[in-house]
Each structure stands twice: as C-alpha cells, then as structure tokens.
Amino acid sequence: MKNEYDIIVCGGGMSGLSLIYRALKANIWSNKSIILIDKEIKTANDKTWCFWENTISPFEDVIFKKWKEMCFFDIEDNGYLLNTKDYSYNMIRSSDFYNYTFDYIKSHSNLKIVREEIKSISNTASGCEVLTDSCNYHAEFVFNSVYQKPKLKENNTYLQQHFKGVIIESDNLNLDPNKIHLMDFRTSQEYGATFFYVLPTSDNTALVEYTLFSEKLLDPHIYHQRLKEYIVNILGIAEYKIIESEFGVIPMTDYPFERTTGSIINIGTIGGDTRGSTGYTFSNTQKTISNIIQNYKSKETPLGIEEHISRKHRIYDSTMLKVLAGGKYKGHQLFTDMFTKSKAYDILAFLDAESTLLQDFGIIKSLIPQYFFKPFFQSLLQSKK
Ligand SMILES: Cc1cc2nc3c(=O)[nH]c(=O)nc-3n(C[C@H](O)[C@H](O)[C@H](O)COP(=O)(O)OP(=O)(O)OC[C@H]3O[C@@H](n4cnc5c(N)ncnc54)[C@H](O)[C@@H]3O)c2cc1C
C-alpha cells in the first residue's frame, strides 16, 4: 500500500476539514498528494458552531442561521439590547458542515481518506511520520488537529467551558426569532461563571445552552435540571419537547500551544486556535487557515505562518482567564460591567483579538482595575518565557 504523501492531515473534524476544503478551493494543493486520517468519518450533528462576524465567512453557504440582534441579561433580570453594529451571530450545524466539505473534497483524486486510529506523529530526517493502528505514513508536512491535554507549565491556568445544549420545540415559544440571548446570567452562580445562550432557530424551535466556566464538570442531572428551571421559570415556556441535545467541554487555557514543531503544523484547538477566555475556536481557526493559504501562495510553504492573535491579545486573554479562575471578580459581574459599560461591537472585536488600543482602553476602563493588576503582570511575565 502506498504510504508516501506530500501532506498528511491528522483529524478530519472542524479544522482538518476546513483546511482541506479551503486549500483545494484555493488551488494550492492541486499538485499535492494528500491523505486525511481520522478514527471516525463524521456525519452526525455532534456540534453546533457559533461565531460572530462582520465579514463574509469561508463557510457562508453552510450557515444555518444568522442573527443581527443580540441581548445580554444580568443576574438581576435586567436585559440590554447590544449595539453590535455590523456584526452578526452565525450558527453552523456540524452535520451540514461535514456533508458540505466531504461532498467537495471527496471528488479530488489527489486526496485519500482513511479511517484509522493515529498512535503517534513525529518528525523524521526527511519530513514526518504518522503511525496508525494499521500503517506507517510519511510526508513532507503533517497538519495535526488531534487534541491531547497539554502538560501545563508553571503559572498556566486551565478551566473548562462545559455546556449542555438542547433544541426545544414548543407551540408557545414566545421568543423573537431574530434576537439571541448572547449571555444570560439569570441562574445560580454557585459553580462558577454560569450563563445561558438562547438561539431561536425558527418560530417554534430554539437552542438553549447552559454553560459554565469552571474547573470541574457537574453531575449530568444538574445540567438537565438547570436547563429545565431556566426554560420554564425564566423563558416562561411551560410545555416543550427536546428534539436534539449536545454536551461539550472546551479547554480554556493560556498554555502556549506550539503552532509548528519541525514539519508538523498544529491547527484547531491543539494549534492554540481556541481563545482561552471564551472557548471560541471556529473563526480563529479560519483566520489561521487563511494565513496558511497565504503562505503557500507567497512562499510555497506552510512554515512560518503569521499568527493572527498578537502577543498583546494573548496577554489580555491570559489575564481575563486568570481573573475568571481567581473567582474574586465574579464572572457574571465582570461580563455585566463589560457589556453594560462599554460598546458591544468593541467587545466583540476585543474577544476576536482584533481591537485597537482605543477600543481596548474603553473595555479596560469598564472593569474593576484592582482585580487585574496581579493577573496582568503574571501574564506579562509568562508571555516572555
Ligand atoms: C459540543 C461542542 C460545541 C462547540 N461549539 C463551538 C462554538 O459554538 N463556537 C466555537 O467557536 N467553538 C465551539 N466549540 C469548540 C471548537 O470549535 C470545536 O471543539 C472544534 O471541533 C475544534 O476543532 P478541531 O479541529 O480542533 O477538533 P475536532 O473538530 O474535534 O477534530 C479533531 C478530529 O480528530 C479526530 N481524532 C482524535 N483523536 C484521534 C486519533 N487518535 N486518531 C485519529 N483521529 C483522531 C477526531 O475524530 C476529530 O474528527 C465547540 C466544541 C464542542 C465540543
């Protein structure tokens, strides 16, 4: 069996499929032999990816729904309609994404897709080697998205964003289908920063997600119970049916993930594309892939790509994460101060690592400074190591 390729893509989830789809579309891999290795071929709707954007997404065709109106609720039951200017909040269902990308990539004869379990990925004298449960593969470059929890370094913070989301169906939904609850803190904060997303997907269906930032996961029944309490008592929906559900855990850390080790290029969560303070990954990964494509076009190599998240934004991210993990400035209070005292479109740019110093200043002055001094200096020192 042929086991020499130009490119091996390890993991065909969000980042692996995005990369292959976009590289083939951009014609940068037309002359390359490529193999995609994943232990499973995905088709199910196992994830819902949401992200805000003020430009056109590379996956515009597969966006299930977009909302222009976003609101925020604090724990005191005050609601705020956010001024998000030209940002929209977009939802992609993973089943649509998998089908869409697979349909396109599978017609390319220079791409092979195998279902095997990856055991190791390493650099060799002439490129890289991937060992699976049934074969050894060699290539000039490997793009890796197989995540393993890193061995944390001193001072690294590691929280988990864990959530249970349900799509509910009800004849009495009573929600505006054009408006989402971006963050709704009207729930108990006993386990850490805890909030709901509400994304109405039609007149009678909505995704409701119970989300926490904390060290430990909860007993499964608690997610269920809190969702029920919120849907009935806060949203006022007495009768509903759950038609889909998802559970997820996203690492929130300031661990400095390596983008490149020799000829192995890490993408997605393992490449550091998950923002430490928010868990959002989809749009960051697309920006990384844009930079990879740009590098191929200008230098014919994926090595030495420019990172779109600057050192300044990594320090902010790490500082925010440390403040959240410290627990003195409660998460609900921090986000309430942020969203009620500064402009929402600046916050979205800030959380997307695209804010200017002026925008940063507006956000920083909305927060209580005393909680930030120590975490900021720790993050600054950490970023120099
Ligand atoms: C339920 C859920 C919802 C999320 N929602 C959002 C959201 O709304 N917005 C957002 O920005 N981010 C979201 N995220 C975070 C992030 O976008 C996703 O985790 C995303 O899938 C990360 O992409 P990835 O390519 O790094 O990893 P994955 O998509 O998980 O892909 C990794 C691939 O590697 C394969 N693999 C793993 N180990 C092996 C092995 N040993 N051998 C072979 N194959 C292997 C897996 O099968 C998988 O296909 C969500 C995460 C989860 C879990």
The ligand as a Tripos MOL2 file, in Angstrom:
@<TRIPOS>MOLECULE
LIG
   53    58     1     0     0
SMALL
NO_CHARGES

@<TRIPOS>ATOM
      1 C1        -20.0950   20.3410   21.5100 C.3       1 LIG1
      2 C2        -19.1450   21.4530   21.1300 C.ar      1 LIG1
      3 C3        -19.6520   22.6660   20.6580 C.ar      1 LIG1
      4 C4        -18.7750   23.7030   20.2980 C.ar      1 LIG1
      5 N1        -19.3030   24.9090   19.8880 N.ar      1 LIG1
      6 C5        -18.4620   25.8850   19.4930 C.ar      1 LIG1
      7 C6        -18.9900   27.1160   19.0170 C.ar      1 LIG1
      8 O1        -20.1940   27.3510   19.0360 O.2       1 LIG1
      9 N2        -18.1090   28.0540   18.5460 N.ar      1 LIG1
     10 C7        -16.7550   27.8440   18.5390 C.ar      1 LIG1
     11 O2        -16.0250   28.7230   18.0640 O.2       1 LIG1
     12 N3        -16.2420   26.7110   19.0550 N.ar      1 LIG1
     13 C8        -17.0450   25.7340   19.5220 C.ar      1 LIG1
     14 N4        -16.5170   24.5600   20.0030 N.ar      1 LIG1
     15 C9        -15.0520   24.4640   20.1470 C.3       1 LIG1
     16 C10       -14.3660   24.0410   18.8390 C.3       1 LIG1
     17 O3        -14.8130   24.8300   17.7520 O.3       1 LIG1
     18 C11       -14.6140   22.5940   18.4930 C.3       1 LIG1
     19 O4        -14.1530   21.7740   19.5270 O.3       1 LIG1
     20 C12       -13.9350   22.1970   17.1970 C.3       1 LIG1
     21 O5        -14.4730   20.9670   16.7760 O.3       1 LIG1
     22 C13       -12.4190   22.1080   17.3280 C.3       1 LIG1
     23 O6        -11.8950   21.7430   16.0770 O.3       1 LIG1
     24 P1        -10.6320   20.7910   15.9620 P.3       1 LIG1
     25 O7        -10.4280   20.5280   14.5290 O.co2     1 LIG1
     26 O8         -9.5290   21.3350   16.7800 O.co2     1 LIG1
     27 O9        -11.0850   19.4400   16.7050 O.3       1 LIG1
     28 P2        -12.1850   18.4020   16.2410 P.3       1 LIG1
     29 O10       -13.2560   19.0520   15.4590 O.co2     1 LIG1
     30 O11       -12.5770   17.6580   17.4690 O.co2     1 LIG1
     31 O12       -11.3950   17.4220   15.2590 O.3       1 LIG1
     32 C14       -10.4160   16.5260   15.7220 C.3       1 LIG1
     33 C15       -10.5560   15.2510   14.9200 C.3       1 LIG1
     34 O13        -9.5150   14.3550   15.3070 O.3       1 LIG1
     35 C16       -10.0390   13.0400   15.3590 C.3       1 LIG1
     36 N5         -9.1910   12.2670   16.2540 N.ar      1 LIG1
     37 C17        -8.9700   12.4790   17.5780 C.ar      1 LIG1
     38 N6         -8.0830   11.5680   18.0500 N.ar      1 LIG1
     39 C18        -7.7550   10.7610   17.0040 C.ar      1 LIG1
     40 C19        -6.8800    9.6490   16.8560 C.ar      1 LIG1
     41 N7         -6.1380    9.1800   17.8720 N.pl3     1 LIG1
     42 N8         -6.7920    9.0640   15.6430 N.ar      1 LIG1
     43 C20        -7.4990    9.5280   14.5890 C.ar      1 LIG1
     44 N9         -8.3420   10.5820   14.6730 N.ar      1 LIG1
     45 C21        -8.4540   11.2140   15.8580 C.ar      1 LIG1
     46 C22       -11.4610   13.2060   15.8740 C.3       1 LIG1
     47 O14       -12.2710   12.1030   15.4830 O.3       1 LIG1
     48 C23       -11.8720   14.5250   15.1910 C.3       1 LIG1
     49 O15       -12.5590   14.2960   13.9870 O.3       1 LIG1
     50 C24       -17.3650   23.5210   20.4050 C.ar      1 LIG1
     51 C25       -16.8710   22.3150   20.9220 C.ar      1 LIG1
     52 C26       -17.7460   21.3140   21.2880 C.ar      1 LIG1
     53 C27       -17.1710   20.0440   21.8870 C.3       1 LIG1
@<TRIPOS>BOND
     1     1     2 1
     2     2     3 ar
     3     2    52 ar
     4     3     4 ar
     5     4     5 ar
     6     4    50 ar
     7     5     6 ar
     8     6     7 ar
     9     6    13 1
    10     7     8 2
    11     7     9 ar
    12     9    10 ar
    13    10    11 2
    14    10    12 ar
    15    12    13 ar
    16    13    14 ar
    17    14    15 1
    18    14    50 ar
    19    15    16 1
    20    16    17 1
    21    16    18 1
    22    18    19 1
    23    18    20 1
    24    20    21 1
    25    20    22 1
    26    22    23 1
    27    23    24 1
    28    24    25 2
    29    24    26 1
    30    24    27 1
    31    27    28 1
    32    28    29 2
    33    28    30 1
    34    28    31 1
    35    31    32 1
    36    32    33 1
    37    33    34 1
    38    33    48 1
    39    34    35 1
    40    35    36 1
    41    35    46 1
    42    36    37 ar
    43    36    45 ar
    44    37    38 ar
    45    38    39 ar
    46    39    40 ar
    47    39    45 ar
    48    40    41 1
    49    40    42 ar
    50    42    43 ar
    51    43    44 ar
    52    44    45 ar
    53    46    47 1
    54    46    48 1
    55    48    49 1
    56    50    51 ar
    57    51    52 ar
    58    52    53 1
@<TRIPOS>SUBSTRUCTURE
     1 LIG1         1 GROUP 0 **** ****
